[in-house]
Amino acid sequence: MPEGPDNKPELLSPQEPTPYRVINPLAETPTLLVCDHASSRFPEALGDMGLDPFARRCHLAIDIGAGALTERLSESLGVTAVLAQYSRLVVDCNRQLLDPSAFLVFGDGIFVPGNNNLSDAARKQRSDAIYWPYHKVISDQVGRLRNIGPPPLFVSIHSFTPVLNGVSRSWEMGVLWDADEEVAKIVIEELRHAGYKVGDNEPYSGKAPQDFTVDHHAEGGSLRHAAIEIRQDLIDDDRGVDEVAEVLHRVFDLAAERIGLRGQAKTA
């Protein structure tokens, strides 16, 4: 494991990817997409964390299809997107760090040896190397967009497994919300008109206290926002991503227009 300037071990080597990827970093359209669980990558220093290849690629490690969908939407809408580049099993960027699921030990029948009895120092190393840099670049992009126009629409993109703990889930999409009911209702209504079975704060709730990204950046920053969950079997290949991206492009464009954010971008 490489050492930093204070001779303490660094989690990521200079040859490894940064904790985040920013697409369209200079876009001026007032919408920001984020994807907390876009990657299944583990830092080289952590090896395979004691997991077999299936576990390292399953829904516990990555929101399958969410990263590709976020990229496609960023390109089609011409907006900025920030994607996490390391697995949620290393540290979950959408959890409060004190929540047990931020460093998941067991879920959906899978034990994660690399997170078992994790020391405070190891937790801090991971959060310093991955979690906080990811959230800092989101804050930086929110600030940049505020400086050149109206506060952006903040959209968090996730995906969910069709079966969890042996129970099938019938929703095709879910819209999660707490403080911004107006945007959520627009998105829910339009997705239902498009023919999808859409959960209103299902299969998860935007009111859940352990979630972090929307609470911290959007609610804390008084941004209009929505979080969307797409069932993974709908976006697990290129064709599915293309189909869902086409629908969500129209929905997010319409939502931005209805809340007065279309046509308001300006040059610095």
For each residue, the residues with C-beta under 8 A, 3 or more apart:
1: 9 10 11 45
2: 9 10 13 14
3: 7 8 9 10
4: 7 8 9 10
5:
6:
7: 3 4
8: 3 4
9: 1 2 3 4 45 125
10: 1 2 3 4 13 129
11: 1 43 45 46 125 126 128 129 130
12: 16 18 19 43 45 129 130
13: 2 10 16 44 45
14: 2
15:
16: 12 13 43 44
17: 21 41 85
18: 12 21 85 133
19: 12 84 85 86 129 130 131 133 134
20: 82 83 84 85 133 134 137
21: 17 18 38 82 83 85
22: 25 80 81 82 83 137 141
23: 71 74 75 80 81 82 83
24: 27 74 75 78 79 80 81
25: 22 80 141
26: 80
27: 24 78 79 80
28: 145 148 149 265 266 267
29: 77 78 79 265
30: 145 149 150 151 152 153 256 261 264 265
31: 77 79 80 152 153 155 252 256 261
32: 79 80 81 82 138 141 142 145 152 153 154 155
33: 70 73 74 77 79 80 81 82 155 156 157
34: 70 81 82 83 138 154 155 156 157 213 217
35: 38 63 66 67 70 81 82 83 84 156 157 158
36: 63 84 88 92 93 94 134 156 158 213
37: 62 63 66 67 84 87 88 92 93 94 158 159
38: 21 35 62 63 66 67 70 83 84 85
39: 62 67 83 84 85 86 87
40: 56 57 61 62 87
41: 17 85 86 87
42: 46 47 48 49 56 86 87 89 90
43: 11 12 16 46 86 90 129 130
44: 13 16 47
45: 1 9 11 12 13
46: 11 42 43 49 90 114
47: 42 44 50 114
48: 42 51 52 56 114
49: 42 46 56 89 90 112 113 114 115
50: 47 112 113 114
51: 48 55 56 61 89 110 112 113 114
52: 48 55 56
53: 56 57
54: 57 58
55: 51 52 58 60 61 110 112
56: 40 42 48 49 51 52 53 61 87
57: 40 53 54 61 62
58: 54 55 61 62 108 110
59: 62 63 64 108 159 160 161 232
60: 55 88 89 104 107 108 110 112
61: 40 51 55 56 57 58 87 88 89
62: 37 38 39 40 57 58 59 66 67 87 88
63: 35 36 37 38 59 66 67 88 158 159 160 232
64: 59 159 161 232 235 236
65: 68 69 159 230 232 234 235 236 240 241
66: 35 37 38 62 63 69 70 157 158 159 230 235
67: 35 37 38 39 62 63 70 71 83
68: 65 71 72 235 238 241
69: 65 66 72 73 157 159 230 235 241 244 245 248
70: 33 34 35 38 66 67 73 74 81 83 157
71: 23 67 68 74 75 81 83
72: 68 69 75 76 241 242 245
73: 33 69 70 76 77 79 81 157 245 248 249 252
74: 23 24 33 70 71 77 78 79 80 81
75: 23 24 71 72 78
76: 72 73 245 246 249
77: 29 31 33 73 74 249 252 253
78: 24 27 29 74 75
79: 24 27 29 31 32 33 73 74
80: 22 23 24 25 26 27 31 32 33 74 141 145
81: 22 23 24 32 33 34 35 70 71 73 74
82: 20 21 22 23 32 33 34 35 134 137 138 141
83: 20 21 22 23 34 35 38 39 67 70 71
84: 19 20 35 36 37 38 39 88 93 130 134
85: 17 18 19 20 21 38 39 41
86: 19 39 41 42 43 90 91 130
87: 37 39 40 41 42 56 61 62 90
88: 36 37 60 61 62 63 84 91 92 93 94 104
89: 42 49 51 60 61 92 104 112 114 115
90: 42 43 46 49 86 87 126 130
91: 86 88 97 102 103 123 126 127 130 131
92: 36 37 88 89 95 101 102 103 104
93: 36 37 84 88 130 131 134 135 212 213
94: 36 37 88 156 158 211 212 213
95: 92 99 101 102 210 211 212
96: 99 102 209 210 211 212
97: 91 102 123 127 131
98: 102
99: 95 96 102 210
100: 103 104 105
101: 92 95 104 107 210
102: 91 92 95 96 97 98 99 123
103: 91 92 100 115 118 123 126
104: 60 88 89 92 100 101 107 112 115
105: 100 111 112 115 116
106: 110 111 112
107: 60 101 104 110 112
108: 58 59 60 161 164 165
109: 165
110: 51 55 58 60 106 107
111: 105 106 116
112: 49 50 51 55 60 89 104 105 106 107 115 116
113: 49 50 51 116
114: 46 47 48 49 50 51 89
115: 49 89 103 104 105 112 118
116: 105 111 112 113
117:
118: 103 115 122 123
119: 122 123
120: 123 124
121: 124 125
122: 118 119 125 126
123: 91 97 102 103 118 119 120 126 127
124: 120 121 127 128
125: 9 11 121 122 128 129
126: 11 90 91 103 122 123 129 130 131
127: 91 97 123 124 130 131 132
128: 11 124 125 131 132
129: 10 11 12 19 43 125 126 133
130: 11 12 19 43 84 86 90 91 93 126 127 133 134
131: 19 91 93 97 126 127 128 134 135
132: 127 128 135 136
133: 18 19 20 129 130 136 137
134: 19 20 36 82 84 93 130 131 137 138
135: 93 131 132 138 139 213 216 217
136: 132 133 139 140
137: 20 22 82 133 134 140 141
138: 32 34 82 134 135 141 142 213 217
139: 135 136 142 143 217
140: 136 137 143 144
141: 22 25 32 80 82 137 138 144 145
142: 32 138 139 145 146 151 152 154 217 221 223
143: 139 140 146 147
144: 140 141 147 148
145: 28 30 32 80 141 142 148 149 151 152
146: 142 143 149 150 151 152
147: 143 144 268
148: 28 144 145 265 266 267 268
149: 28 30 145 146 152 264 265 266
150: 30 146 260 261 264
151: 30 142 145 146 221 222 223 224
152: 30 31 32 142 145 146 149 223 261
153: 30 31 32 183 223 224 225 226 252 255 256 259 261
154: 32 34 142 214 217 218 221 223 224 225 226
155: 31 32 33 34 225 226 227 228 252
156: 33 34 35 36 94 213 214 218 225 226 227 228
157: 33 34 35 66 69 70 73 227 228 230
158: 35 36 37 63 66 94 227 228 229 230
159: 37 59 63 64 65 66 69 229 230 231 232 235
160: 59 63 164 169 174 203 204 229 230 231 232
161: 59 64 108 164 169 231 232
162: 168 169 231 232 233
163: 166 167 168 169
164: 108 160 161 167 169 203
165: 108 109
166: 163
167: 163 164
168: 162 163
169: 160 161 162 163 164 203 231
170: 197
171: 174 197 198 199 202 203 229 231
172: 196 197 198 230 231 234
173: 191 196 197 198 199 228 229 230 231 234
174: 160 171 198 199 200 201 202 203 204 228 229
175: 184 187 188 191 198 199 200 201 226 227 228 229
176: 184 201 204 205 206 214 226 227 228 229
177: 180 181 183 184 201 206 225 226 227
178: 206 207 214 215 219
179: 218 219 225
180: 177 183 184 218 219 224 225 226
181: 177 184 185
182: 185 186 224 259
183: 153 177 180 186 187 224 225 226 255 259
184: 175 176 177 180 181 187 188 200 206 226
185: 181 182 188 189
186: 182 183 189 190 251 254 255 258 259
187: 175 183 184 190 191 226 228 251 252 255
188: 175 184 185 191 192 198 200
189: 185 186 192 193
190: 186 187 193 194 250 251 254 255
191: 173 175 187 188 194 196 198 247 251
192: 188 189 195 196 197 198
193: 189 190
194: 190 191 247 251
195: 192
196: 172 173 191 192 247
197: 170 171 172 173 192
198: 171 172 173 174 175 188 191 192
199: 171 173 174 175 202 203 229
200: 174 175 184 188
201: 174 175 176 177 204 205 206 207
202: 171 174 199 205
203: 160 164 169 171 174 199 229
204: 160 174 176 201 208 229
205: 176 201 202 208
206: 176 177 178 184 201 211 214 227
207: 178 201
208: 204 205 211
209: 96
210: 95 96 99 101
211: 94 95 96 206 208 214 215
212: 93 94 95 96 215 216
213: 34 36 93 94 135 138 156 216 217 218
214: 154 156 176 178 206 211 217 218 219 225 227
215: 178 211 212 218 219 220
216: 135 212 213 219 220
217: 34 135 138 139 142 154 213 214 220 221 223
218: 154 156 179 180 213 214 215 221 223 224 225
219: 178 179 180 214 215 216 222 223 225
220: 215 216 217
221: 142 151 154 217 218
222: 151 219
223: 142 151 152 153 154 217 218 219
224: 151 153 154 180 182 183 218 259 261
225: 153 154 155 156 177 179 180 183 214 218 219
226: 153 154 155 156 175 176 177 180 183 184 187 255
227: 155 156 157 158 175 176 177 206 214
228: 155 156 157 158 173 174 175 176 187 248
229: 158 159 160 171 173 174 175 176 199 203 204
230: 65 66 69 157 158 159 160 172 173 234 235 244
231: 159 160 161 162 169 171 172 173 234 235
232: 59 63 64 65 159 160 161 162 235 236
233: 162 236 240
234: 65 172 173 230 231 240 243 244
235: 64 65 66 68 69 159 230 231 232 240 241 244
236: 64 65 232 233 240
237: 240 241
238: 68 241 242
239: 242 243
240: 65 233 234 235 236 237 243 244
241: 65 68 69 72 235 237 238 244 245
242: 72 238 239 245 246
243: 234 239 240 246 247
244: 69 230 234 235 240 241 247 248
245: 69 72 73 76 241 242 248 249
246: 76 242 243 249 250
247: 191 194 196 243 244 250 251
248: 69 73 228 244 245 251 252
249: 73 76 77 245 246 252 253
250: 190 246 247 253 254
251: 186 187 190 191 194 247 248 254 255
252: 31 73 77 153 155 187 248 249 255 256
253: 77 249 250 256 257 262
254: 186 190 250 251 257 258
255: 153 183 186 187 190 226 251 252 258 259
256: 30 31 153 252 253 259 261 262
257: 253 254 260 261 262
258: 186 254 255
259: 153 182 183 186 224 255 256
260: 150 257 264
261: 30 31 150 152 153 224 256 257 264
262: 253 256 257
263:
264: 30 149 150 260 261
265: 28 29 30 148 149
266: 28 148 149
267: 28 148
268: 147 148
